[in-house]
Amino acid sequence: MTGLHLWAGVLTGWLLYAIFITGGVSYFRDELTQWLRPEIPARPATLDAAQVGQRALDALSIMAADSTLWQINLPGKRGNAIEVAWQTAESEHRAWLDPLSGKPVVARATEAGEFFYYVHFSLHYLPRILARWLVGLCAMFSLVVLVSGVIVHRRIFSDFFTFRPGKGARSWLDAHNSFSVLGLPFHVMIVYTGLVTLMFTYMPWGALAALGPEQARPALARVMQAQVDVPARTGVAAPLAALPPLMEQATARWGKDSATRIIVGNPGDAVARIAIVRGDSGRLSVAPASLLFHGVSGSLLETRDSPGPVLKTWGALYALHLGRFADHALRWLYFLSSLTGAAMVATGMILWTVKRRNKLPAGQTGFGLRLVERGNTACIAGLLAALPAFFLANRLLPLDMAQRSEWEIHCFFLCWGAALLHACWRRSAQAWREQLLAAALLWATVPLASGWNSGRDLLQSLQSSDWLFVTFDAMFLTVAAILLMVSFGVRRTVQSRPRRI
């Protein structure tokens, strides 16, 4: 079990660390999206969802009159703009609207918080299926690591209350045990439910056998997603029914502000359909729930909000992973638990190198040890520098730059790649300290660049009670301070030669 725990952790540690960090950040992807698009004003204190949706329909009737499908994502409690999308024969289009006026809002091109959400399970630059298989294998290995870790550390719960600083490998082991026990229930839940979210990618054979290779994907999509099936267009023009009465029915059934999405099929035609989709906030399930109305008469055609036991179970497990049901306090707990997972992996990887170095004669290192030491530096410290590099790119790249959103992502990976080159060039302890110092400087620079570029600096945000920008600026400065303190202590601990354990 010790060997299994050791090698399963070493083989997957770097990727698992990145997944925990980016996955943790994605719990605030809606708020981060607002921060990354500073041109869009802060969310008004009160919004009437029915009126906001009607403004979006009126705008789409002008912007996308020739489209066959409209989708509207209402701002909700965590958004500050209406996101609309429509399909034409050539392509799919997307825009953002002011919830008060319904007019288009021009915002900088960015993947925003969606980048961190998708990169934590689809990576980047790799084919999607290959990337998700790699992440899935990593998740399966991590379950092995968690179970074998509990078996190996027989006193794991008593050791949770023990920390001996300045003892080299013993200190790293104490930290590893503490982070492991602190978040163990969350770690098991998040890894297992992560596999459930992509279960038909990893185990497609049941669906293929039951539905056939041609029908499996569309059949599953109809069950697991909110969709609108509409008859063929008749060519007879007809105006859409008013939205507020339809929203009132959704409110009566699900509660206030529960409907967050509107889908319109064949708008402007006599066979138009309007689907009002229930959001995930406040309910422990992502099983689709929707009401389907006739788009012209407004009559209710179908109610779909009573899933069967299988779909309900899948929806609950999926919801546990995404955490969309969580309020602010619980979302912070999700985020901090993800950070304990990253810390568990990081301390485990560092512990491996410290113990291996202690077993070698002074001045000697093997190739495997050097490889893992430099990989640890680049992965752990380098990722902490790549994150603010993405935020700085969002603020500093020219707004009219071609493929601007892709270059934000390129800057993230270029910074991470530079960390790897630096780790290969410098000695391990020096590389750790320098990269942590660089990361601290980058994090401290983000609020300054944001205030200069967006005109919404910390002082102005405080004066205008723009608490979202205040929170982000405060968090950036806090991370910078923590990394600065860690950088001063890491040099004497990473390559120390304490008593063996």
C-alpha positions, 0 to 999 in steps of 0.5 A: 500500500505504501508503494501504491500510494507513493507511485500513484501520487508521484505519477499524477501529482502535477496534473492533480495539483493543477486540477485542484487549483483551477477547479477551485477558482472555477467555483467563482467563475461567474464573479470572476467573469464580471471582474474580467469584463470591467466595461459591464457595470455592476449588477443593479440591486433589484431586477425583475426577471420577467422584465429583463427577459422581455427586454432580451426578447425585444433586442433579439427580435431586432438583432437575430430576426432571421435566427431559428433558435434564441437562448437567453441567460438571465443575470441572476444573483451572480451576474451583471449582464444578459447573455444572449446567443442565437444560431443562423445557418452559418454560425452561432453568435453571442452578445451581452445586453444591459439588463436595465435597457436591453441594449448591447454592451461592448465588452473586451474579448475574453474567455473570462471565468469559463477558461478555468472551468473548462481547463480543469477537466478538458485542459488546453491545446489537446484534443478534447477526448484525449484530455478528458481521458487523461483527467479521468485517469488522474481522478481514478489514480487519485481515488487510489491515493486517497484510499491507500493513504488512509491505510498507510497512515494508521495514525492519520487522525491523531497526526492531524493535530501534530505539526513540528515546524523546522524538522524538514521531512517530518514537517512536510509529512505533518503538513501533508497529513493535516491537509489530507485529513482536513479535506478528506471527505471533500476530496473523496466526494469531488474526485468521485463526482468528477468521474460521474460528470464524464461517465458516458465518456469513460463508460459509453457501452451501456448507452451504445448498446441500448440506443445504438451508436447513432442515437446514443448522444442525441438521446442522452442530450434530450434527457440530460439537458434542457432542449426545445423540440419544435415542428418545422417552420410553417413560414406563417409569421406570428408575434411571440407571446408576452413573456411576463405571464409565462414567467409568473407560471414558472415562479408559482411552480419553482419560486422567485428568481428560480428561472434563469434561462429562456430558449426560443425555437422558431421565433416569429413563426406560427409554431414557435416554442418558448422554454423557461428553464429552472436554474441550479441555484438553491437545489441539490440537482442539475437534472433539467427542469423546464416548462414548454409553452406555445410561442404564440398563444402562450399555452403550457404544452409540457412540464418537465421537472419531475425526473426519475430516480436515475436522472435524479441521482445523476443530477445530485452527484453532478450538483455536488461537484459543481456546487452551483446550489451553494450560497456564498459561505458554502462556495467559499468552503468549496474553494478552500477545500479545493486549496487543501487538496492542492496543498495535500498534493504539493506537500506530498510531492515535496515530501517525496523529493526531500526524503529521496535527497536525505537518502543520498550522499551529500552532493549527489542527486539522481536523474529522477530526483532532479526531474521531480524537483524541477517539475515540482517547482515549475508546477507548484510555484509556476502555476501560482505565477501563471494565474496572475499572468492571465489576469494581467493579460486581460487588463493589458492586452490591446482591446482591438487585438485579433484573437485577444481571448486566445492570447490571454490563454497563451500568456497563461501557458507562456508564463507557466512554460517560462517557469519550467525553463527557469526551474531547469536553469536554477538550483532547486532552492533558488528556483523556488524562492525566485518563482514565489517572489515573482508570483507575489510580485505578479499578484500584487501588480494585478490590482494596480493594472486593473485600476489603471486599465478599468478605472475601478481601483480599490479606492473608487470601488470602496467609495462606490460600494462595488464590493465585487471589485473590492473583494477581488483586489483584496484577495489578490493582495492577500495572496501576494502577501502569503507568497511573499512570506512563504518565499522567505522560508522556503529556501532553508526547508526545500533542500534541508537534510534533517533526521530521516523518518 
